[in-house]
Amino acid sequence: MTDLEESKVDNTNDFDNRLGVSGHITDSEIRPTAPAPISTLGPVVYASIPGFEYAPVGQWKSSLFCCLEQIAPSCLMSFFCVCIMSGQLSEKIGWRRCGWVVSVFIAVIFICIMLYTITSDFFIYIACLWVFVFYLALTLRVRTRILFNIPGEIITDCLAAILCTCCTLAQVILYLVTI
């Protein structure tokens, strides 16, 4: 063996020794252990995201139909002022600027009006507008759920946004605004 080959072997062994590598892999290194189950009775964990220090992580603050309990701020905002409220929420979670959401919403309304004048079918107007509001509600709910580690699946988010778009937006409002 040459001096160069010996130095490579020595360096490798020295590197392995510094890392604590024993030279073989055990079963515990191959199969990671399962994480401990999360206790629902334990203390509430709060977010460490700047601006959201008092947001509970891992749970919604209110149920999906919370807008029926607090009609004044959340339900009315999610029904009558969808574009402004969605813009404020999207800016708060860091998705889009409020002006961008409002501008796109106005553009969608303009497109819906054009479709209505071409087809004279009011259903087309409402369907086009609802698809965009559904997209906003779904996106805001999913992004909020991911940002704050709230358990759930995309299918439940879709069903919530389809069945009650205003309730979905109101739930996100109550979660983010009361922080």
Residue frames as qw, qx, qy, qz and C-alpha x, y, z in Angstrom:
[[0.000, 0.891, 0.454, 0.000, 0.00, 0.00, 0.00],
 [0.409, 0.463, -0.032, 0.786, 1.33, 3.42, -0.87],
 [0.186, -0.180, -0.455, 0.852, 1.54, 6.36, 1.50],
 [0.315, -0.066, -0.190, -0.927, -1.39, 8.08, -0.25],
 [0.626, -0.259, -0.645, -0.352, -3.68, 5.04, 0.12],
 [0.491, -0.259, -0.681, 0.478, -2.73, 4.68, 3.80],
 [0.014, -0.085, -0.247, 0.965, -3.52, 8.33, 4.48],
 [0.485, -0.177, -0.395, -0.760, -6.95, 7.91, 2.83],
 [0.647, -0.295, -0.703, -0.017, -7.71, 4.90, 5.04],
 [0.372, -0.202, -0.537, 0.729, -6.48, 6.70, 8.14],
 [0.159, -0.035, 0.006, -0.987, -8.53, 9.81, 7.34],
 [0.580, -0.255, -0.538, -0.555, -11.66, 7.74, 6.75],
 [0.613, -0.316, -0.685, 0.234, -11.25, 5.84, 9.99],
 [0.222, -0.121, -0.368, 0.895, -10.50, 9.05, 11.85],
 [0.333, -0.142, -0.214, -0.907, -13.62, 10.67, 10.33],
 [0.652, -0.305, -0.631, -0.289, -15.76, 7.64, 11.26],
 [0.518, -0.247, -0.631, 0.522, -14.39, 7.66, 14.79],
 [0.019, -0.013, -0.197, 0.980, -15.15, 11.36, 15.26],
 [0.517, -0.163, -0.290, -0.789, -18.75, 10.80, 14.15],
 [0.520, -0.179, 0.692, -0.467, -19.15, 7.71, 16.29],
 [0.806, 0.284, -0.296, -0.427, -19.81, 5.40, 13.35],
 [0.687, -0.380, 0.611, -0.099, -19.33, 1.82, 14.37],
 [0.002, 0.346, -0.829, -0.439, -19.05, 0.42, 10.89],
 [0.083, -0.281, -0.922, -0.253, -22.40, -1.37, 10.79],
 [0.376, -0.240, -0.088, -0.891, -26.02, -0.23, 10.81],
 [0.121, 0.133, 0.899, -0.400, -28.42, -1.52, 13.42],
 [0.007, -0.547, -0.796, -0.259, -32.17, -2.04, 13.03],
 [0.138, -0.786, -0.415, 0.438, -32.93, 1.05, 15.09],
 [0.139, -0.481, 0.287, 0.817, -30.96, 3.18, 12.63],
 [0.026, 0.140, 0.779, 0.610, -32.90, 1.74, 9.68],
 [0.256, -0.621, -0.687, -0.278, -36.40, 1.86, 11.19],
 [0.020, -0.335, 0.280, -0.899, -37.16, 5.16, 12.86],
 [0.048, -0.335, -0.838, 0.428, -39.35, 4.97, 15.91],
 [0.056, -0.690, -0.587, -0.420, -42.92, 6.23, 15.64],
 [0.001, -0.402, 0.224, -0.888, -43.60, 9.66, 17.09],
 [0.020, -0.248, -0.798, 0.549, -45.36, 9.83, 20.41],
 [0.019, -0.666, -0.676, -0.316, -49.12, 10.43, 20.15],
 [0.013, 0.337, -0.100, 0.936, -50.24, 14.01, 20.69],
 [0.145, -0.437, -0.787, 0.410, -52.29, 14.45, 23.83],
 [0.066, -0.641, -0.405, -0.649, -55.38, 16.60, 23.49],
 [0.542, -0.771, -0.335, 0.023, -55.44, 17.16, 27.23],
 [0.651, -0.164, -0.097, 0.735, -51.99, 18.72, 27.40],
 [0.091, -0.679, -0.110, 0.721, -51.14, 22.41, 27.40],
 [0.557, 0.794, 0.242, -0.015, -51.96, 24.53, 24.36],
 [0.610, -0.147, 0.285, 0.724, -48.94, 25.19, 22.16],
 [0.226, 0.893, 0.140, -0.364, -48.68, 28.68, 20.67],
 [0.737, 0.595, 0.095, 0.308, -47.11, 29.67, 17.36],
 [0.531, -0.546, 0.127, 0.635, -43.59, 31.05, 17.22],
 [0.434, 0.502, 0.432, 0.610, -44.33, 32.93, 14.00],
 [0.153, -0.160, -0.156, 0.963, -43.80, 36.71, 14.22],
 [0.362, -0.077, -0.191, -0.909, -47.17, 38.41, 14.54],
 [0.764, -0.214, -0.445, -0.416, -48.91, 35.20, 15.59],
 [0.140, 0.350, -0.785, 0.492, -47.42, 34.65, 19.06],
 [0.419, -0.026, 0.621, -0.662, -50.82, 34.00, 20.66],
 [0.728, 0.188, -0.358, -0.553, -52.26, 31.69, 18.01],
 [0.748, -0.244, 0.590, -0.180, -52.98, 28.18, 19.25],
 [0.279, 0.445, -0.766, -0.369, -51.18, 25.62, 17.12],
 [0.064, 0.026, -0.997, -0.023, -52.87, 22.37, 16.18],
 [0.071, 0.541, 0.817, -0.188, -56.52, 23.37, 16.58],
 [0.002, -0.569, -0.366, -0.737, -59.08, 25.78, 15.21],
 [0.047, -0.060, 0.472, -0.878, -60.31, 28.40, 17.69],
 [0.570, 0.215, 0.318, -0.726, -63.91, 27.84, 16.62],
 [0.601, 0.227, 0.765, 0.047, -66.05, 25.36, 14.74],
 [0.250, 0.197, 0.618, 0.719, -66.92, 25.60, 11.06],
 [0.127, -0.696, -0.574, -0.413, -70.36, 27.03, 11.81],
 [0.377, -0.391, -0.386, 0.746, -69.05, 29.63, 14.25],
 [0.017, 0.168, 0.246, 0.955, -70.42, 32.38, 12.03],
 [0.426, -0.562, -0.587, -0.397, -73.87, 31.55, 13.36],
 [0.564, -0.547, -0.449, 0.425, -72.65, 32.31, 16.89],
 [0.252, -0.576, 0.004, 0.777, -70.97, 35.64, 16.02],
 [0.498, 0.674, 0.508, 0.198, -72.95, 37.11, 13.17],
 [0.015, 0.969, 0.044, -0.244, -71.80, 40.72, 13.50],
 [0.088, -0.766, 0.489, 0.409, -68.11, 40.70, 12.54],
 [0.329, -0.271, 0.845, 0.324, -67.36, 37.39, 10.87],
 [0.459, 0.439, 0.771, 0.053, -70.52, 36.31, 9.08],
 [0.306, 0.893, 0.210, -0.255, -71.34, 39.73, 7.64],
 [0.072, -0.750, 0.508, 0.417, -67.75, 40.31, 6.52],
 [0.355, -0.150, 0.873, 0.300, -67.50, 36.92, 4.86],
 [0.420, 0.564, 0.710, 0.022, -70.79, 37.42, 3.02],
 [0.254, 0.931, 0.243, -0.099, -70.84, 41.10, 2.00],
 [0.051, 0.921, -0.369, -0.116, -67.15, 42.11, 1.90],
 [0.971, -0.014, 0.184, 0.155, -65.51, 38.97, 0.56],
 [0.672, 0.597, -0.092, 0.429, -62.90, 40.69, -1.58],
 [0.038, -0.803, 0.346, -0.484, -61.59, 43.07, 1.10],
 [0.758, -0.502, 0.342, -0.236, -61.75, 40.51, 3.88],
 [0.966, 0.132, 0.109, 0.192, -59.98, 37.87, 1.76],
 [0.485, 0.713, -0.205, 0.463, -57.31, 40.39, 0.82],
 [0.313, -0.758, 0.389, -0.420, -56.68, 41.29, 4.45],
 [0.896, -0.299, 0.313, -0.100, -56.50, 37.64, 5.49],
 [0.891, 0.358, 0.007, 0.280, -54.21, 36.66, 2.62],
 [0.263, 0.767, -0.322, 0.488, -51.83, 39.49, 3.49],
 [0.570, -0.652, 0.356, -0.351, -51.92, 38.51, 7.17],
 [0.924, -0.172, 0.337, 0.050, -50.82, 34.92, 6.44],
 [0.256, -0.612, 0.554, 0.503, -48.26, 36.06, 3.86],
 [0.644, 0.329, 0.663, 0.192, -49.91, 34.67, 0.72],
 [0.341, 0.546, 0.391, 0.658, -50.78, 37.74, -1.40],
 [0.072, -0.062, -0.201, 0.975, -51.04, 41.48, -0.90],
 [0.272, 0.537, 0.627, -0.494, -54.52, 42.84, -0.16],
 [0.308, 0.622, -0.167, -0.700, -54.48, 45.03, -3.27],
 [0.120, 0.238, -0.869, -0.416, -53.68, 42.04, -5.47],
 [0.103, 0.307, 0.938, -0.128, -56.63, 40.02, -4.17],
 [0.269, 0.655, 0.381, -0.595, -59.03, 42.98, -4.49],
 [0.230, 0.546, -0.446, -0.671, -57.78, 43.74, -8.03],
 [0.079, 0.055, -0.953, -0.288, -58.19, 40.14, -9.15],
 [0.173, 0.453, 0.802, -0.349, -61.63, 40.03, -7.53],
 [0.305, 0.661, 0.081, -0.681, -62.70, 43.14, -9.47],
 [0.196, 0.392, -0.712, -0.548, -61.31, 41.60, -12.67],
 [0.041, 0.160, 0.986, 0.025, -63.31, 38.41, -12.03],
 [0.263, 0.599, 0.544, -0.525, -66.46, 40.46, -11.46],
 [0.277, 0.604, -0.290, -0.689, -65.79, 42.27, -14.75],
 [0.122, 0.184, -0.906, -0.360, -65.34, 38.94, -16.56],
 [0.144, 0.352, 0.894, -0.238, -68.54, 37.62, -14.98],
 [0.313, 0.648, 0.241, -0.651, -70.46, 40.69, -16.15],
 [0.253, 0.472, -0.588, -0.606, -69.08, 40.22, -19.67],
 [0.024, -0.035, -0.990, -0.133, -70.14, 36.57, -19.65],
 [0.225, 0.506, 0.697, -0.455, -73.59, 37.58, -18.44],
 [0.333, 0.635, -0.053, -0.695, -74.01, 40.14, -21.21],
 [0.204, 0.337, -0.788, -0.473, -72.89, 37.62, -23.84],
 [0.159, -0.118, -0.978, -0.070, -74.96, 34.68, -22.63],
 [0.470, -0.355, -0.073, -0.804, -77.81, 36.47, -20.79],
 [0.784, -0.279, -0.555, -0.027, -77.65, 33.64, -18.30],
 [0.351, -0.791, 0.267, -0.425, -77.52, 34.76, -14.68],
 [0.951, -0.292, 0.097, 0.038, -76.37, 31.29, -13.60],
 [0.761, 0.388, -0.104, 0.509, -73.10, 31.75, -15.53],
 [0.015, 0.766, -0.210, 0.607, -72.50, 35.03, -13.69],
 [0.684, -0.605, 0.241, -0.328, -73.09, 33.49, -10.26],
 [0.986, -0.037, 0.040, 0.159, -71.14, 30.30, -11.04],
 [0.603, 0.547, -0.184, 0.552, -68.09, 32.22, -12.28],
 [0.176, -0.733, 0.289, -0.590, -68.08, 34.44, -9.21],
 [0.847, -0.449, 0.163, -0.232, -68.63, 31.51, -6.83],
 [0.928, 0.179, -0.135, 0.297, -65.71, 29.55, -8.30],
 [0.358, 0.592, -0.315, 0.650, -63.34, 32.39, -7.51],
 [0.474, -0.619, 0.281, -0.559, -64.73, 32.86, -3.98],
 [0.982, -0.181, 0.003, -0.060, -64.46, 29.09, -3.46],
 [0.758, 0.374, -0.252, 0.471, -60.82, 29.23, -4.58],
 [0.009, 0.657, -0.339, 0.674, -60.09, 32.06, -2.13],
 [0.729, -0.495, 0.194, -0.430, -61.83, 30.31, 0.77],
 [0.992, -0.003, -0.078, 0.103, -60.09, 27.01, 0.07],
 [0.602, 0.487, -0.295, 0.560, -56.66, 28.60, -0.31],
 [0.186, -0.658, 0.333, -0.650, -56.98, 30.69, 2.85],
 [0.856, -0.393, 0.139, -0.305, -58.19, 27.72, 4.90],
 [0.954, 0.124, -0.132, 0.240, -55.48, 25.34, 3.64],
 [0.436, 0.562, -0.319, 0.627, -52.69, 27.87, 4.09],
 [0.412, -0.631, 0.301, -0.584, -53.87, 28.76, 7.59],
 [0.957, -0.244, 0.048, -0.151, -54.15, 25.08, 8.48],
 [0.851, 0.267, -0.202, 0.404, -50.62, 24.37, 7.24],
 [0.175, 0.676, -0.294, 0.652, -49.13, 27.51, 8.81],
 [0.434, -0.523, 0.422, -0.600, -50.47, 26.67, 12.27],
 [0.167, 0.181, -0.967, 0.063, -50.19, 22.85, 12.06],
 [0.643, 0.042, 0.350, -0.680, -53.94, 22.33, 12.35],
 [0.320, -0.030, 0.933, 0.160, -54.75, 18.70, 11.57],
 [0.615, 0.540, 0.286, -0.499, -56.99, 18.00, 8.62],
 [0.546, 0.084, 0.691, 0.466, -57.05, 16.92, 5.02],
 [0.044, 0.148, -0.373, -0.915, -57.58, 18.70, 1.73],
 [0.208, -0.367, -0.812, -0.404, -60.83, 16.83, 1.13],
 [0.242, -0.663, -0.617, 0.348, -62.37, 18.23, 4.34],
 [0.126, -0.451, 0.034, 0.883, -61.18, 21.69, 3.35],
 [0.093, -0.063, -0.646, -0.755, -62.79, 21.28, -0.09],
 [0.243, -0.528, -0.805, -0.120, -66.06, 20.07, 1.40],
 [0.221, -0.631, -0.412, 0.620, -66.13, 22.95, 3.87],
 [0.046, -0.348, 0.240, 0.905, -65.44, 25.48, 1.12],
 [0.147, -0.196, -0.758, -0.605, -68.05, 23.94, -1.21],
 [0.278, -0.560, -0.780, -0.001, -70.85, 23.47, 1.30],
 [0.237, -0.920, -0.290, 0.112, -70.46, 26.72, 3.20],
 [0.570, 0.455, -0.052, 0.683, -67.97, 29.16, 1.73],
 [0.185, -0.780, 0.073, -0.594, -68.99, 31.96, 4.09],
 [0.819, -0.566, 0.049, -0.083, -68.60, 29.69, 7.12],
 [0.871, 0.078, -0.025, 0.484, -65.13, 28.65, 5.94],
 [0.309, 0.597, -0.076, 0.736, -64.05, 32.26, 5.58],
 [0.472, -0.752, 0.033, -0.459, -65.60, 33.16, 8.95],
 [0.917, -0.360, -0.037, 0.167, -63.64, 30.38, 10.64],
 [0.690, 0.233, -0.045, 0.684, -60.39, 31.70, 9.20],
 [0.037, -0.740, 0.002, -0.672, -61.36, 35.25, 10.16],
 [0.672, -0.692, 0.020, -0.261, -62.00, 34.28, 13.77],
 [0.912, -0.169, -0.034, 0.372, -58.76, 32.32, 13.90],
 [0.596, 0.279, 0.015, 0.753, -56.52, 35.04, 12.48],
 [0.039, -0.725, -0.098, -0.681, -58.17, 38.28, 13.52],
 [0.648, -0.729, -0.065, -0.212, -58.47, 37.51, 17.22],
 [0.834, -0.018, -0.207, 0.511, -54.75, 36.85, 17.47]]
